[in-house]
Amino acid sequence: KYGIQASVEELAEKRREIYLDILRAAQIQPSVGVKELFELLESWRNRLNVRIGYVSSSEKAFLDIMMKKLFQVIGLTRYVNDADTFFCYGTEVSVSTCWEKGIEKKPSPQLYEMAISKMNLDPIQCIAFEDSLSGSRAALEAGTNLIIIQSSKPFSVTELAAQYKGRVHQMNSLLDFVPYMELMPKQLGAIR
C-alpha cells in the first residue's frame, strides 16, 4: 500500500538501531538515592553478605548503554566497561537478567525467577526494588519481598499490599533505604 519494500523484520531491526542511537546520545539523570546506594554497596563490598543483580524487560544491548552511562555519572568508573562485575556482588557469575527472545517480560515473574535461581536463594530471602506496577507484580509473583520506589508515574500500592501481606513496602527513593544497609547481614570475620 505504501510502497515499502522492506520486510517487517528489517523495519523492526531499523527501529531497534534508531533507538540504540537515541540511547547513545541521551543524557541520564539517576533517580534519587541511586548514587548513594551504589557507592555504599561498593564501599561495603567485602563486608556485606548479600547478592545483588538487576532484572529488566529491556534487552541487554539497551542496558549495556544505560549502565555504562550510569556508572560514568555516579563516578564508579571501574564498572563503565563491564557493569556486570558490579552486579556479581557475592557470586562469581552475573546474576542480572535481561529480556531476550523466548523469555516473557514483566509482569511475568520469569525474569525474577531466573535471577533468583542464579543467586541460589529462596525468593523470600530477596528484596526487589521496583518503580512500576508490572515490575512489582513480577517480583511478588516470583515470591520476593518488595520495596516500591515511587516514580514519575505513581500507582496505588493498596491492592498489592493487601494481596501480599507483609511483603510490600513503599519508599520515596532509594535514599530512604540507605540507613537499612546497617541491618544487612555481614560476612563472617568482616571488619565494620
C-alpha beads as a LAMMPS data file, in Angstrom:
LAMMPS data file: protein, C-alpha beads

192 atoms
191 bonds

1 atom types
1 bond types

-500.0 500.0 xlo xhi
-500.0 500.0 ylo yhi
-500.0 500.0 zlo zhi

Masses

1 110.0

Atoms # bond

1 1 1 0.000 0.000 0.000
2 1 1 2.802 2.488 0.892
3 1 1 5.423 1.086 -1.458
4 1 1 7.719 -0.053 1.332
5 1 1 9.957 -2.832 0.094
6 1 1 11.447 -3.805 3.481
7 1 1 10.153 -6.774 5.467
8 1 1 8.631 -6.398 8.923
9 1 1 11.834 -7.893 10.364
10 1 1 14.007 -5.347 8.528
11 1 1 11.816 -2.483 9.743
12 1 1 11.922 -3.806 13.318
13 1 1 15.730 -4.012 13.187
14 1 1 15.939 -0.462 11.772
15 1 1 13.690 0.767 14.604
16 1 1 15.945 -1.013 17.142
17 1 1 19.087 0.636 15.681
18 1 1 17.454 4.078 15.802
19 1 1 16.520 3.503 19.439
20 1 1 20.095 2.415 20.277
21 1 1 21.395 5.620 18.638
22 1 1 18.957 7.686 20.725
23 1 1 20.161 5.955 23.905
24 1 1 23.814 6.516 22.996
25 1 1 23.159 10.262 22.587
26 1 1 20.934 10.645 25.657
27 1 1 21.985 12.220 28.933
28 1 1 20.814 10.355 32.010
29 1 1 19.873 11.549 35.451
30 1 1 19.854 8.724 38.006
31 1 1 16.932 8.512 40.389
32 1 1 17.409 9.968 43.858
33 1 1 19.481 7.633 46.007
34 1 1 20.993 5.504 43.227
35 1 1 24.423 7.121 43.538
36 1 1 24.454 6.864 47.329
37 1 1 23.258 3.253 47.395
38 1 1 25.707 2.109 44.723
39 1 1 28.588 3.908 46.452
40 1 1 27.662 2.295 49.764
41 1 1 27.423 -1.147 48.188
42 1 1 30.824 -0.622 46.585
43 1 1 32.488 0.559 49.799
44 1 1 30.942 -2.308 51.790
45 1 1 31.619 -4.933 49.106
46 1 1 33.820 -7.081 51.363
47 1 1 31.700 -6.595 54.465
48 1 1 28.183 -7.447 53.317
49 1 1 26.896 -10.953 52.794
50 1 1 24.495 -10.013 50.002
51 1 1 23.973 -10.765 46.352
52 1 1 22.721 -8.062 44.027
53 1 1 21.578 -8.009 40.460
54 1 1 19.063 -6.369 38.225
55 1 1 16.087 -7.670 36.316
56 1 1 14.951 -5.820 33.214
57 1 1 12.398 -6.263 30.455
58 1 1 14.807 -4.406 28.174
59 1 1 17.323 -6.256 26.068
60 1 1 20.993 -6.420 27.047
61 1 1 22.189 -4.053 24.283
62 1 1 19.954 -1.272 25.669
63 1 1 21.032 -1.915 29.255
64 1 1 24.726 -2.014 28.383
65 1 1 24.456 1.555 27.084
66 1 1 22.435 2.797 30.046
67 1 1 24.574 1.052 32.675
68 1 1 27.752 2.471 31.125
69 1 1 26.249 5.949 31.339
70 1 1 25.008 5.329 34.894
71 1 1 28.405 4.271 36.208
72 1 1 30.023 7.276 34.484
73 1 1 27.532 9.702 36.033
74 1 1 27.743 8.298 39.571
75 1 1 31.540 8.115 39.474
76 1 1 32.073 4.355 39.735
77 1 1 34.169 4.393 36.594
78 1 1 35.788 0.995 37.136
79 1 1 32.453 -0.529 36.065
80 1 1 31.918 1.607 32.946
81 1 1 33.149 -1.075 30.547
82 1 1 31.774 -4.053 32.453
83 1 1 28.768 -3.157 34.602
84 1 1 28.026 -6.830 35.204
85 1 1 31.066 -7.052 37.504
86 1 1 29.313 -4.683 39.912
87 1 1 26.297 -6.983 39.901
88 1 1 28.385 -10.129 40.506
89 1 1 28.223 -8.993 44.096
90 1 1 28.543 -12.052 46.318
91 1 1 28.747 -14.512 43.418
92 1 1 31.203 -15.351 40.691
93 1 1 28.620 -15.033 37.932
94 1 1 26.423 -12.142 36.881
95 1 1 23.012 -12.517 38.418
96 1 1 21.494 -9.838 36.220
97 1 1 18.754 -10.938 33.893
98 1 1 17.548 -9.122 30.781
99 1 1 14.859 -9.845 28.263
100 1 1 15.735 -11.907 25.225
101 1 1 13.680 -13.818 22.690
102 1 1 11.781 -16.657 24.297
103 1 1 11.601 -15.014 27.734
104 1 1 8.437 -13.368 28.998
105 1 1 8.601 -9.722 30.023
106 1 1 7.237 -8.255 33.252
107 1 1 4.590 -8.662 34.715
108 1 1 5.531 -12.304 34.170
109 1 1 7.736 -13.459 37.073
110 1 1 10.052 -15.360 34.697
111 1 1 12.921 -12.821 34.705
112 1 1 12.877 -12.618 38.506
113 1 1 12.731 -16.397 38.818
114 1 1 15.789 -16.698 36.577
115 1 1 17.773 -14.149 38.626
116 1 1 16.778 -15.776 41.932
117 1 1 17.868 -19.148 40.579
118 1 1 21.266 -17.689 39.545
119 1 1 21.685 -16.360 43.087
120 1 1 20.815 -19.765 44.521
121 1 1 18.454 -18.183 47.055
122 1 1 14.945 -18.773 48.275
123 1 1 12.715 -15.981 46.883
124 1 1 11.641 -14.905 50.362
125 1 1 15.313 -14.062 51.092
126 1 1 15.212 -11.499 48.270
127 1 1 14.191 -7.854 48.211
128 1 1 13.134 -6.426 44.862
129 1 1 13.136 -2.670 44.231
130 1 1 10.562 -1.634 41.644
131 1 1 9.027 1.567 40.356
132 1 1 6.312 0.154 38.091
133 1 1 3.147 -1.851 38.630
134 1 1 4.161 -4.542 36.123
135 1 1 7.595 -4.934 37.730
136 1 1 6.040 -5.025 41.198
137 1 1 3.649 -7.791 40.147
138 1 1 6.516 -9.766 38.589
139 1 1 8.639 -9.555 41.746
140 1 1 5.773 -10.528 44.042
141 1 1 4.672 -13.414 41.825
142 1 1 8.269 -14.679 41.906
143 1 1 7.991 -14.746 45.707
144 1 1 10.256 -11.837 46.698
145 1 1 9.717 -9.094 49.205
146 1 1 9.152 -5.754 47.521
147 1 1 10.108 -2.158 48.084
148 1 1 8.276 0.157 45.742
149 1 1 10.137 3.346 44.913
150 1 1 7.592 5.753 43.516
151 1 1 8.454 7.032 40.078
152 1 1 7.156 9.831 37.901
153 1 1 4.207 7.515 37.131
154 1 1 2.966 6.705 40.644
155 1 1 0.466 3.919 41.237
156 1 1 -1.525 2.725 44.230
157 1 1 0.092 0.010 46.321
158 1 1 -3.038 -0.671 48.401
159 1 1 -4.192 -3.678 46.375
160 1 1 -0.700 -5.211 46.232
161 1 1 -0.167 -4.675 49.973
162 1 1 -3.489 -6.367 50.741
163 1 1 -2.822 -9.309 48.426
164 1 1 0.800 -9.849 49.550
165 1 1 0.562 -9.062 53.255
166 1 1 3.847 -8.126 54.898
167 1 1 5.861 -8.334 51.662
168 1 1 5.139 -4.877 50.176
169 1 1 6.792 -1.700 51.441
170 1 1 6.984 1.751 49.941
171 1 1 9.734 4.378 49.984
172 1 1 10.088 7.753 48.351
173 1 1 13.567 6.999 46.979
174 1 1 16.483 4.580 47.261
175 1 1 18.000 7.148 49.602
176 1 1 15.390 6.059 52.153
177 1 1 16.856 2.529 52.036
178 1 1 20.473 3.503 52.739
179 1 1 20.022 3.581 56.581
180 1 1 18.747 -0.011 56.454
181 1 1 22.076 -1.165 54.996
182 1 1 23.302 -1.441 58.596
183 1 1 20.789 -4.272 59.022
184 1 1 22.132 -6.288 56.092
185 1 1 23.945 -9.498 57.053
186 1 1 27.702 -9.119 57.483
187 1 1 30.256 -11.593 56.170
188 1 1 31.891 -13.700 58.860
189 1 1 35.094 -12.101 60.050
190 1 1 34.398 -8.818 58.247
191 1 1 35.538 -5.605 59.884
192 1 1 32.927 -2.870 60.075

Bonds

1 1 1 2
2 1 2 3
3 1 3 4
4 1 4 5
5 1 5 6
6 1 6 7
7 1 7 8
8 1 8 9
9 1 9 10
10 1 10 11
11 1 11 12
12 1 12 13
13 1 13 14
14 1 14 15
15 1 15 16
16 1 16 17
17 1 17 18
18 1 18 19
19 1 19 20
20 1 20 21
21 1 21 22
22 1 22 23
23 1 23 24
24 1 24 25
25 1 25 26
26 1 26 27
27 1 27 28
28 1 28 29
29 1 29 30
30 1 30 31
31 1 31 32
32 1 32 33
33 1 33 34
34 1 34 35
35 1 35 36
36 1 36 37
37 1 37 38
38 1 38 39
39 1 39 40
40 1 40 41
41 1 41 42
42 1 42 43
43 1 43 44
44 1 44 45
45 1 45 46
46 1 46 47
47 1 47 48
48 1 48 49
49 1 49 50
50 1 50 51
51 1 51 52
52 1 52 53
53 1 53 54
54 1 54 55
55 1 55 56
56 1 56 57
57 1 57 58
58 1 58 59
59 1 59 60
60 1 60 61
61 1 61 62
62 1 62 63
63 1 63 64
64 1 64 65
65 1 65 66
66 1 66 67
67 1 67 68
68 1 68 69
69 1 69 70
70 1 70 71
71 1 71 72
72 1 72 73
73 1 73 74
74 1 74 75
75 1 75 76
76 1 76 77
77 1 77 78
78 1 78 79
79 1 79 80
80 1 80 81
81 1 81 82
82 1 82 83
83 1 83 84
84 1 84 85
85 1 85 86
86 1 86 87
87 1 87 88
88 1 88 89
89 1 89 90
90 1 90 91
91 1 91 92
92 1 92 93
93 1 93 94
94 1 94 95
95 1 95 96
96 1 96 97
97 1 97 98
98 1 98 99
99 1 99 100
100 1 100 101
101 1 101 102
102 1 102 103
103 1 103 104
104 1 104 105
105 1 105 106
106 1 106 107
107 1 107 108
108 1 108 109
109 1 109 110
110 1 110 111
111 1 111 112
112 1 112 113
113 1 113 114
114 1 114 115
115 1 115 116
116 1 116 117
117 1 117 118
118 1 118 119
119 1 119 120
120 1 120 121
121 1 121 122
122 1 122 123
123 1 123 124
124 1 124 125
125 1 125 126
126 1 126 127
127 1 127 128
128 1 128 129
129 1 129 130
130 1 130 131
131 1 131 132
132 1 132 133
133 1 133 134
134 1 134 135
135 1 135 136
136 1 136 137
137 1 137 138
138 1 138 139
139 1 139 140
140 1 140 141
141 1 141 142
142 1 142 143
143 1 143 144
144 1 144 145
145 1 145 146
146 1 146 147
147 1 147 148
148 1 148 149
149 1 149 150
150 1 150 151
151 1 151 152
152 1 152 153
153 1 153 154
154 1 154 155
155 1 155 156
156 1 156 157
157 1 157 158
158 1 158 159
159 1 159 160
160 1 160 161
161 1 161 162
162 1 162 163
163 1 163 164
164 1 164 165
165 1 165 166
166 1 166 167
167 1 167 168
168 1 168 169
169 1 169 170
170 1 170 171
171 1 171 172
172 1 172 173
173 1 173 174
174 1 174 175
175 1 175 176
176 1 176 177
177 1 177 178
178 1 178 179
179 1 179 180
180 1 180 181
181 1 181 182
182 1 182 183
183 1 183 184
184 1 184 185
185 1 185 186
186 1 186 187
187 1 187 188
188 1 188 189
189 1 189 190
190 1 190 191
191 1 191 192
